[in-house]
Amino acid sequence: MKISSGLKQYLNEISKRYHQSIPLTEIFNACKINMLFPMQEDGSEWKGFLCGESGSASIELEDMNTGKKIKKCLQIQWYKMQSCKYEVNVYIL
């Protein structure tokens, strides 16, 4: 599945801003609008939270058109700065 340039650009814009919290809802909504479903290992919708002042997560994606898992994953990295805002890098790899 080819990832739309619009989604890539939107995720890039998220990465350019600082955030009060990790914007999972915004990230997941952008994926769903582009027919990508963030999922857990068992195939259900991803539910969880990201902990710590810094870290990374790789979240599997399903093509909502076919119902099949794609080879690419949503990659999220975060770092909490001294200002208490988060720097978030998000992309699909």
N, C-alpha and C positions, 0 to 999 in steps of 0.2 A: 504494500500500500504506500502510495506517495503521500507525504505529509504536506498539507497546503502551505503555501508561502504566507498566507494570512495568519495562520496559527503560529508559524515560526516567528513572524514579526510581532505578534501580540505577546508571546512568551518573552521575546527580547525586550519589549517595552516594560514588562514586569521586572525584568532583571536590571533595568536602568534606574528604578526607584528604590527608596528605602521604605520599609514597612513597619508598622506597629506590631504586627504579628506575621507569621508565615501565611501568605494569601492562598491557602489550599482551595477554598471555594471558588475564587476567581480563576485559578489555574484549571481546576476540574471543569468548571462551566465552559471555559474556552475550548477544552478538549471535546466536551460533549457536543457543543455547537458544530464542531468539525468532525462529528461522527466517530470520535474515539472515546472509549469507555474505560476509565481507570479501574483496574480490578485487582483483587487479591489472588493469591496462588490457587485458591479453590474455585475461581471463576466468578465469585460474588463481587458486588460493588466494594471498592476500597473504602474501608472505614478505619480510622485510626488517627493518630496524632504524631507530630514530630516533636521530639524532646531535646533539650539541651541547648547550650549557647551556640553550638556549631555542630554540623553533621551533614549527612547526605542520605538520600533515599532514591531507590530505583523502583518505579511502579509500572507494572505490566499494563499493556493497553490492548483492548479488543476493538476490532473494526465493527461498528454498530450496524453496518450494511450487511455484513456476512455472518456476524456472530463468532468470528474466529480471532484468536489471539494473533497479534502481529509481532514481528521480530524486533521491532523498536520499542524502547521503554521511555517513560517520562523520567527525567533525571532532575532532582531538586537538591540544591546545596544551600545551606544557610549559615549565617554568622551573625551573632548578636554583638553590636558595637557598643562602645562605652556610652553612647547616647541612648541606649536601650532600644534602638531601632534595629531591624534586621536587614542585612544585605542578603538578597535571595537571587540565586542563579537558577534558571529553569530552562530546559531544552529537551528535545527528543533526540535520542541517540539509538 
